[in-house]
Amino acid sequence: MVSFFDTKIEYLRGVGPQKAALLNKELNLFTYGDLLQHYPFRYEDRTQFYKIKDIHEDLENVQVIAQIRHVETLGDGRKKRLVAYVYDDTGELELTWFKGIQWVVKKLVKGIPLVFFGKPNRYGRKISIAHPEIEPLSQSAEDKSFFQPVYSTTEKLKAKFLDSKNISKIMEGLIALAYPQIHETLPAHILDRFSLIPKHEAIKQIHFPTSVDLLKKARFRLKFEEFFFIQLRLLHLKLSRTEKSQGQVLNQTELLTKFYKAHLPFELTEAQKRVVRESYADMKSGKQMNRLIQGDVGSGKTMVAFICILIAISSGAQACLMAPTEILANQHYEGLKEYADLMGLNIALLTGSTKKSARKVIHEMLLSGDLHIIIGTHALLEDIVQFNNLGLAIVDEQHRFGVAQRAKLWAKNERFIPHVLVMTATPIPRTLAMTLYGDLDISVIDELPAGRKPIQTVHRYDKDRLKVFGFIRKQILEGRQIYIVYPLIEESETLDLKNLMDGYESICRAFPEFPISIVHGGMKAADKDFEMQRFIKKETKIMVATTVIEVGVNVPNASVMVIENAERFGLSQLHQLRGRVGRGADQSYCILMSKYELSKDSRIRLETMVRTNDGFEIADVDLKLRGPGDLMGTQQSGVADLLIADLSKDAPILTMARDAASILITEDPNLTQPQHGMVLRQVRAQKKHAVNWSRIS
């Protein structure tokens, strides 16, 4: 039997099969439940009436009571328009219609007060409203709800009389049918604690609010519920994992003590020490660790990872580190090999480029246990890669491996699920981290190693190019090296390469006296490596590249990062690129080059980069500009599906909802207590409907 909320919208009065098909296609609305969750994106206050003398073009929408003085039709053909002149006791107003003229004329009845509603605009010295809504005074907002909802729609829907106003009429009918069917989804103790209004009342008020206060309460209730069920699911996953997933006890520290005493290259920051303590507590607990380490570019995540590797090897286990690209895997290998050699540990690199003969040796050494550390790409996931005793799996999630891929790595130990550390170099706003990684324990490295000088960032326009070139030349003569990065602008690889090559040629012309490297995604791995090695060895002074160097190159002598067409990059990408410099003792610089005409968002991005080096602050601005789905680069289930809550604005509600979910799951992990029956029903309903987090029933 189909539940009320799964009923197809074609059976709703005023819809029918044709309109239903359009709503399916245009707005992804299929059922009564979908339509009820098609919330208004704003509301029009129909209680306020303006006098004509007070109307000006800066007002959004105005409502006026006036009578018709004169109506005329002007122009011919496509230029034909209907103009009405209306008046009240303060002045006269011009109204214009370009479409539906025959239908509008019938409504313009002289001698009675009419209500007109629309956006005022100025034309010369006159104020005019184009296509205002018209109603007799008796049918106006006086006997309607406090606010009139405005729903998103499309041009195709409007053409079939499914504009916001008609959707509102359909919604009125649906609310009347649905109101008695909407059952409570949250237990009484949560409703009381957070002063939440009942679910059926929240649904009614979100569509047709009767006061500002009730609209606020409806929004709060629905946002809270949406977050609550996301967090409940994540916390339940976390609880199941910690209870069911036995972890190998890794508690020996002999190698770590030796490393601290003889080979630690610098004093750890307090943040690094804290994260090491948190990770060690997990590894020796007997429960499987599942921890996210997030920190800014250069904050020392890799050193924390190596310390955890030493604990694993001291305890008789092996460790692996998986990176998303060969460049990054190579960088990790080069960085860790230095320390592994000092400690007498065997380390190897396994990527798509590893030769067959070398692979055979690696596979044998892994299986025998002689290979302590393996660094690699997706190649680590192949079935042929078997470990003697994988105890620690580290995932550098620069571009997010999928959960299924990570799970393949966990299956590499039949006796114990390996401890897992996920590292991310892109600082994630707390709200997003709680939602994306809510089933992981989160550690944050929120300070940079001592001695690092903050990178100075400036924004320059194309007209300043000669001055910028002069600065670059001065830096090279002082012994420094330069990155110049070009964006991937076109969809076509051929055009992208042309953009880069044009840039390369202009740099060669500007600096004929200096050797220059070039690196881009279309090059063979060996050629890329050759060019990078030349730069690392200081044989070339300038590296012209696309964003392939966003990750993977660590050149302490490079002190200037020039980003061409910086307005074309996202904030997190700009921040990652900037992190390629500032790795040595010298003062480093990031120069953002752009054209003069910039969109509002582009200007905010560039101003943010100039203002701050704090990756977490940058991530917050990015979240506000782009939204969570874009920020993570993939449609993350549970983030992109938010129907009313907003991760960039509703952090306090998310925190409250997570606290409530945490208390409930701690007290009643399996939701067996009678007072939590409605929560259990909702959780089961969500499993059936994976698309939306918050169903109505």
N, C-alpha and C positions, 0 to 999 in steps of 0.2 A: 504493500500500500504506500502510495506517494504521500510524504508529509506535506502539510500546508505550504511550508516555505520552499519546497521543491516543485510546486505547481508551476507549469510554464506560463509565462506572462501573456501569451496569446489569449488565455481564458479570462483575462482581466478586462473589465468594462472600459471601452475607449481604446483598446489596443488591437486585438484581432491578429490573424496570421501575417498579414503584410507588414504592419507596423512592428510586430514582434520580430520578424526576420531582420528588419532594419536595425532595431535595438540590439539584437544579437550581434550583428556585424559591426555596427558603429561604436557601441558602448560596452560590448561584451556582457550584456544583461540578458539572462535566459529565464530566471525563475523569480518568484515573488521575493525570495530571500535576497537575490542579487539586487533587485530594484529597491528594496527597503534600505539597502546599504549604498545606494547611489545618493550620497549625501549632498546637500547644497554646498556650493563653494563660497557663497556670500549671501547676504540678505539685504533687501531693500526696505528701508523704514517708511512705511506708508501711513504713519501717524502725523508726520510733519507736513504742513502746507506752507508754501512761500507766497508772499505778495510779489506781484510782477516787478515792482521797483527794486526788490532785494535780490533779484536773480542776476547772476553774472557767470562768465564762462569758466571760472575756476571751480565751480560746484560740480560734483559728480553727477547725481541725478536729482531732479527737483519735481515736486508735485504742486500743482497750482489749481485753484478753483477759478474758472473764468467762463465768460459767455462769448458766443460768436458775434463778431461785428460784421465781418465780410468774408466770403469764400470765393476764390477764383482759380481757374485752371490756366496755366501759362505754358508756352512752348508747344512744340509738335514732336511727334515720333518719340525717339528715345530721350529727348530732352523735356518731354511733357512732365509737368509737376503740378501738384495741388497745393495751394497756399491758403491758409486760414489766418485771419487776424482776430485775436481774442483779447478781451479786456477784463480788468477788475477795477476796483475803486482807486488803484494807484498807478495804472498805466496800461500800455498795450504791448502784446507779444506776437511775434510771427511764428507760425507752425508750418512745416513743409513735409509733403509726402511725395516720393518718387515711384512707389509701387502700391498696388492694391487700391488705386484711386477710387474706383467705382464703389468698393466696399467701405472705404473711409467716409465718402460723401454722405452715405446713409446715416452715419453716426453723428455728423455735425449738425445737430438740431438747434436752431436759433430759439432764444427766449427762455432757455433753462440753463441752470448752472451745470457745467461739465467738469470732470476732473481730468487733467492732462499730466502725463508723467514721462520724463525723458531727460536727455543730457543737453544742457544749454551750450551753444557755441556762438562766437562773435563773428559776424560778417560785416566788415566796415564799421559803421556806427551802430548797427542793429544787433540785438540778441535774438537768436532763432533756435528752435528745437526741431530737429529732423526726426520724422517717424515717431512722434510721441504716442503712448498708449492713451486711449480715450475710454472713459466710463461715465455714466450718469452719477451724480453725487450720491444718490441713494445706495448705489452698489459699490461705493468706494471703500477705502480702508477702514471706515468707521465700524463696519460689521465684519471685518476680516481679522486674521491673526495679527499680532503685533508687528511681525516682520513678514515680508513676502520672500520665500526662498528663491534663489537663482541657481538653476542646475546647469551643469555642463551639457552641451549638445553639439551637433555638427551641422554644416550647411545642408547635407543630404537629409538629415532629420527635420530641419526647419522647413525644407521644401515639401515634406509630407505632414506638415502641421504638428511636428513634435519639437516645438521650441520650448524654452524653459517654462513658459506659462502653461502650455498644454501638458508637459510632464508633471507640473505641479498639480493640475486637476486630476490626472491619473493617480498620482501619489495620494491625494486626499481620499480617493475611493479605496485604495489599497490599505491605507492606515486604518480606515473604518473596519475593514474586514480582518486585518491582522491584529488589532489591539488586543482582543481577548485571547489570541493564540500565542502571544509573546510571553514566554515563561522566564522566570528569574534564573540567572546563570551563576550568580555569586552568593555565597552563604551569608546569613544575617550578620555574623560577627564582622565580616569585611565591610558590608554595607554600612553598619553602624560606625565602625572605626574610622572610615574615610568619608562619612556623610554622603553616601552615594544615593541618588534617586533611583527608584525601581526601573528595571530594564524597559518595560512597555512605555513608561512615561518618558524615558530618555529618547526612545525612538520617535515618539510623537512630537516631543519638543524640538528635536534636532531638525525636523522637517517643517513644523509649523509652530515656532516659539510664540508663547503668549506674553513673555517679558524677557528683558535682557538677562535677568538673574537666572531664569529657568533655562535659557539658551546656554549660559555658562555651565550650569550644572549638568545639562545633557551632554555637552562636549566633554566635560571632565569625566563623566561616568563612562562614556563610550571609549574614550582614549585609554582610561585606566584598564577597562576590561580587555581591550585589544593587547595592550602590553602584558597584562596579567597572564593571559593564556600562552603567549609566546614564552614568557619567562618560566612559567610552570613546566612547559614542555622541556625547555633547556635544562632546568634544574633537576627534572626527573631523569633526564639522560645522564646528567652528571652523577646523581645519586646511584643510579643503576650501575654506572661504570665503576665507581669507587667501591661499591659493595660486591659486585660480581667479578670485577677484573683484578685478580690477584697479581701483584707486581713482584718482580724479583727483588730481593733485598740487596741493595748496592750501598754498602756502608763503610767500605775500606778507603782510607785516605793516604796511604803511604806515598804513592806517586805525587799526589797533590802537595803533600808536605815538602817533598824533595823539590818540586817545581817552585813552590813559594820561596824556599830557602836559596836556591841556586840560579833560577832562570826567569823568574817573573820580571818582565821588561819594565814595568812601571807600577806604582802604587795603585791598587784598585780604588775606584770612587766608592763612596758610601752606598750609592744606589746599586753598584755592581755587587758589593759584599752582601747587601740585603737579598738580592735575587739569587745569589749562590746559596745563601742560608735557606731560602724558601725551596729551592730545587733539591738541595741535599735532604731536607726534612721529608720531601715526597719520596725520594729515591730509597731511603732507608726504612720507610714506613710499612712496607709489605703490601701497599696498595699501588696500583699502577698510576704513574704520574702522567698528567695530560695538561701541560702548562704552556701558556702563550707568553713569550717575552717580547714586549714591544719597547722600542727605544728609538731615539733619533739617529740620523746618519752620524756615524763616528762615535756613538755613545759606548761602544765596547761590548756589543752583544756576542761577538764571535769569541772573545776572551772568556766570557761567562760559559759559553757552550764548550770550550776546550777544557775548562775546569771540571765541568760535569762529565766530559769524556774521560778525564783522568780518574774520577771516582768510579766510573763504570769499569774501566780496565783494571784498576786496583782490586776490584771485587770479582775479577775473573770473567768479565763480559766483554763483548765487542761493541763498537759504536759506529753508526753511519750518519752522514750528513747529506741530505738531498737538496739540491738547488735547481731552480727552474730553467737555467740556461747553462750552456757549456762555459761561457765567459765567466759567469759567477762561480760555477763549480771549480774552474781553474783557479780563480782568485782565492777561494777558500782553501784549496789544496796547497797553493804556494804559501799562503799565510800560516797554515797549520803545520805544514811539513817542517818548517824551521824549528818549531817547538817540539814536534814529535821526534825529530832527529836528535835534538838535545837530550830527550828523555829515553832514547833507545827504543822507540816504538815503531812498529811497521805501519806505514800509511800508504794508500794507493788511490788512484783516480780512475773512475769508470764512467765513460761517456760514450755517446754514439761514435766518436772518433777513435776510441781505443782500438788498437789493432787486435786481430783475432788471437795471435800468439800471446799477447799480453793479457787478454781476457782469460785465457785458459789458466794461466798462472794465478791470476787474481781469484778466480773461482775456486781453485784448489786450496789456496792459502786461507780464504774465508772459511771454507768447510773444515779445514784442519784446526782453525783457531790461531794460526801463526800470524794472520793479518789482523791487527788491532783496530785500525780505523779505515773506513772506506768513504771517500767523498765521491759523489756522482750526481747524475741527472736522472731522468726517468728510467735510464738503463738499469738502475738499481731495482726496479720493480719487476724485471723479467723473471720468469719462473726458475731459470737456470741459476740465478744468484741466490745461493743458500749459505746461511751462516752456521757456525758451530754453536754460538750462543749470543744472539743479538740482544743486548741489554738496554741500549739507548738509541733511539732514532730521533735525529734532529732534522726538522724541515724548515728550510729558509723559504718562507712563503712570499717572496717578492711579488709574484703575480698569482698567488693563491692556487695551490694544488687542490683538487677536489677531494672531498672526504673519502670517496671510493679509492682514489689513488693512495691516500694515506693509510687506509685500511689494508691495502695490499702489503704495505711495508710492515704493518703490525703483525701480519700473518707469517712473518719470516722466523718466528720463534714458536715452536709447537707447545712448549711447556709454559711459558709466560708471555703475556702481551708486553712488548718492550715499553719502557718508559718513553714518553714523547715530549719533546720540546719543539714548539713552533715559534720561529723567530720572524718578526716582521719589522722591516726598516721604514715602513710608512706609519708614522704615528696615527693611531685611530682614535677619534673622539670617543669619550667614555660611553656615551649612549650607544654608539655603533658597536663598540667592542662588547658591551653587555648583550647586545642582540645577536651579533654574528657569532661571537665566541662565548656565549653565556654558559656553555657546557664545559668550558676550560677554566682553569685557574689562571688569573692574569697577573703577571709581574711587569712592572714598568721601570725602565732605566731612564730616569728623568734628569740626569746631569752629565755633562761632558767631562772627559779626562782633564786633569789639571794641565795648564800650559797652553791649551788650545786658544788661539785668538779668534774672537768672533769674526766671521766673514763680513766684509763691508759690501753691501749691495747697492747698486745705483741703477736708475732707469734713464736710458738715453734714447733720443729719437734718431732716425736715419740721417737727419741734417748734421748730427754731431759726429758722424763716422770718422772724419779726419782726426778729430781730437782723440777719439777712442783708439785709432791706429797709432797715434803718437804715444799714448799711454802704454799700449802693447809693446811697442818698440823699446821703450824705456825699461819695461819689466824684463824683456829678453836680454837686454844689454847688462842688466843687473844679475843675470844668471838664472832667471826663472823660465818656466814653460807655460804655454797657453793652450786652453781648449777653446775651440769655436764650434758650437753645435747648431745644426740646422734642423728644422722640424720636418716630419713627413707630412707634406701639405696635400698632395693629391692621392686619389684612390689608386692611381696607376704607379707601379714600381718604376716604369720607364721615366715618367715625369718627375717622380721623387728624386731619381738619380740625376736627372738633368738639373733640378734645383740645387742639389748638393754640388754637382760638378761646376755649375755656374759660380757658386759661392767659392769653391776651391780655387777656380781660376782667378777670381778677383783678389783672393788672399795672396796667391802666388805673385800677382802683379804688384800688390801693395808691399810685399815683403820679399823681393827677389834675392835678398842677401841671406835669408834663413832657410834651412831645410824644413820641409813640411810633410807630415803624415796625413793619410786619409783613411777613414774606416767607415764602412756602411754595411747594412744587413745583407746586401746582395753579394758580398765577397765570400770566397771560400774561407773556412775556418783557419787554414794554414796561412793564408794571405793576411787575414785580420790579425792573427797572432804575430806575424812578422812585423806588421806596421806598429802594433802596440809595443812590441819589444824594442823597436827602434826608439820610440818615444820614452819608454821606461829607462833605456840606457842613455838618454839625453842626446842621441844622435840627431833627432829632429826637435825643433823648438816649438812648433805649433801642431796641434792635432785637430784637423777638420773632420767632423764626424756627425752622424745622425744620432738618435737617442740610444744606439747600441751601447754607448758609454754611460748611460744612466746608471748602469750597474757594471761592476767588474774591473774597473781600472783604479789602482791605488798608486798614485804617483805623488809622493810628498813634495817634490820640487815644483809641481804645477800649482801656480798661485793665482791664475786668472781664468775665470770661466765666462766666456762671451756667449750669450744665447740669442741667436738671430730670430726675428719674428716671434719674440717672446709672448706676444699676445695670443699666439696659436697653441700654446701649451697650457695644460691644466696646472693647478697650483701644486699638487703633490709631485708632479713631474718636474716642475721648476725647482722645487725644494730638493728632490733627489739629485738633479743635475748639479745644483749648487754644492751639494755634499761631496762632489768629486774633488773640490779644492779645499784648502784649509786643513790639510792632513799633515803639514809640516810645521816648523817653528815660525815660518815667515808670515807676515800679514797677507791675507788672501782677499781676492775681490771677485764679485759676480756682477757682470754688466748685462743688463736686460735691454736689448735693442728692439725697438718697435716703430711702426709707422705712427704718424701724429694722430690720425683719426682712430679712436678706440671706442669699443662698446663699453657700457657701464660696467659689466662683469669683468671685462679685460682690465679696465682701469683699477677695479678693486683688487684683482689678483696681483697686478704689478705693484700697487701701493702696499699691499700686505707683505710682499716679498722684501720690499725696501725697508719696511717698518720693523720686521721681526725675523729672528732666526729660529724661533721656537716652533718646532714641528707640530706640537700638539695644538698650538694656537692656529697655525696654518691649516691643520686638518679640520678644525672647527669652522673656519671661514669657508673652506672647500665644501664641507657638508651643507652649509647654508646656501652656497651658490649652486651646487650640483645635485644635491639630494643623495640619499644613501645608495640607491641602485647603481647610479653612475660612478659613485666614489669607489666602489669595490670592483667596478669593471664587469661584473656579471650580475645577472638577476638573482640575487640571493633570496631564497625562499624565506619569508617571514620579515624581510625588510621591504622589498618591492611590493609586497602584498598589503602593506599598511593602508587601511581605508580612510582613517580619520586622524590617527596620531601622526606626529611629525618628529622624527628623531632630532632634528636641528633646533626645535623650539620646545619640546615637551620633556626635557631631561628630568625635571622634578617629578613628573607623573610616572615616568619610567622607573625612577628610583623607588617611589612608593609601591608601585605594582610589583617590582622584584622583591622588595622586603616582605610584602604580603604573601607572595607565592612561596618565598623561602620559609616563612613561618609555617604555612599550611603543609608544605611538602615534608618538613621536619617532623611535624606533629602527626601527620597522617600520610605516609609515603605512598600507599596504594589507594588512597581515597575511599576507604571502606567505611568510614564513620557516616552515620545516617545524615548528619547535617551537611555533608559534602557530596550528597547524591547528585545535585544539579551540576556540580563541577565535573564529576565523573561523566555525566551525560554529555556535557559540552566537549570534553576532551575526546570522547568517542565519536561525536559528530564531526569534530575537526579532522579526525583520521579518515573519515569517509570523504570529507570535502577538503582535500589537501590544498586547494587553490586559495581559499580565504582562511585567515586565522580566526576570525570572529563571526561565526554564523549567528543568526538571529534566534533560532529556537532553543 
